[in-house]
Amino acid sequence: MPTSLSTTFKKIDSMSYLEQSVNIPADESVIQTLENSSYAAIFTEGNIEENKSTVILASGLTVDELNKEKSKTIDRVASARQI
């Protein structure tokens, strides 16, 4: 059973969508972050293939922070393609 740690940057349209994708712990800080943020970095752990990942950390992001992370990702991919 593959277990991994991953980070996802996603616009949170509804908690019900997120609950269908991952397990959300009863940790109030995770729930509050997800409910009060338009964007969040979501760190998960668990079996991705069976869609049984669990949120272990959520961090709210501003639009500017999200755009900065997108730019860093695009730059890394472009650099990797040049190698």
C-alpha positions as CSV (number, residue, x, y, z in Angstrom):
1,M,0.0,0.0,0.0
2,P,1.7,3.2,-1.1
3,T,1.8,5.9,1.5
4,S,3.0,9.4,0.8
5,L,2.9,12.9,1.9
6,S,1.6,15.5,-0.5
7,T,0.7,19.1,-0.8
8,T,-2.2,20.4,-2.8
9,F,-3.0,24.0,-3.7
10,K,-6.7,24.2,-4.5
11,K,-9.6,26.6,-4.4
12,I,-12.0,25.4,-1.8
13,D,-15.4,25.5,-3.3
14,S,-17.1,23.5,-0.6
15,M,-16.3,21.4,2.4
16,S,-18.4,18.6,1.0
17,Y,-16.2,18.3,-2.1
18,L,-13.1,18.1,0.1
19,E,-14.7,15.6,2.4
20,Q,-15.3,13.3,-0.6
21,S,-11.7,13.5,-1.6
22,V,-9.9,13.1,1.7
23,N,-10.5,12.4,5.3
24,I,-10.6,15.5,7.5
25,P,-9.6,15.0,11.1
26,A,-11.7,16.3,14.0
27,D,-8.9,18.9,14.6
28,E,-10.6,22.3,15.0
29,S,-7.6,24.2,13.6
30,V,-7.7,22.3,10.3
31,I,-11.5,22.7,10.0
32,Q,-11.4,26.4,10.8
33,T,-8.6,27.0,8.3
34,L,-10.5,25.2,5.5
35,E,-13.8,27.0,6.3
36,N,-12.3,30.5,6.6
37,S,-9.9,30.4,3.6
38,S,-10.7,30.8,-0.1
39,Y,-7.4,29.1,-0.9
40,A,-5.3,26.7,1.2
41,A,-2.2,24.5,1.1
42,I,-3.5,21.1,2.1
43,F,-0.9,18.6,3.4
44,T,-2.1,15.0,3.3
45,E,-0.8,11.6,4.3
46,G,-2.1,8.2,3.4
47,N,-3.0,5.8,0.6
48,I,-3.5,8.0,-2.5
49,E,-4.5,5.1,-4.8
50,E,-7.5,4.1,-2.6
51,N,-8.5,7.8,-2.0
52,K,-7.9,7.4,1.7
53,S,-5.6,10.3,2.3
54,T,-6.0,12.2,5.6
55,V,-5.4,16.0,6.0
56,I,-2.6,16.5,8.5
57,L,-2.2,20.3,8.0
58,A,-4.0,23.1,6.2
59,S,-2.6,26.6,5.8
60,G,-4.6,29.5,4.4
61,L,-3.2,31.4,1.5
62,T,-3.8,34.8,-0.1
63,V,-4.2,35.1,-3.8
64,D,-0.7,36.7,-4.0
65,E,0.8,33.8,-2.1
66,L,-0.9,31.3,-4.3
67,N,0.3,33.1,-7.5
68,K,3.9,33.1,-6.1
69,E,3.7,29.3,-5.5
70,K,2.3,28.8,-9.0
71,S,5.2,30.8,-10.5
72,K,7.8,28.8,-8.5
73,T,6.3,25.5,-9.8
74,I,6.3,26.7,-13.4
75,D,9.9,27.8,-13.1
76,R,10.9,24.4,-11.6
77,V,9.2,22.5,-14.4
78,A,10.8,24.7,-17.0
79,S,14.3,24.2,-15.4
80,A,13.8,20.5,-15.3
81,R,12.9,20.3,-19.0
82,Q,16.1,22.1,-19.9
83,I,18.3,19.4,-18.2
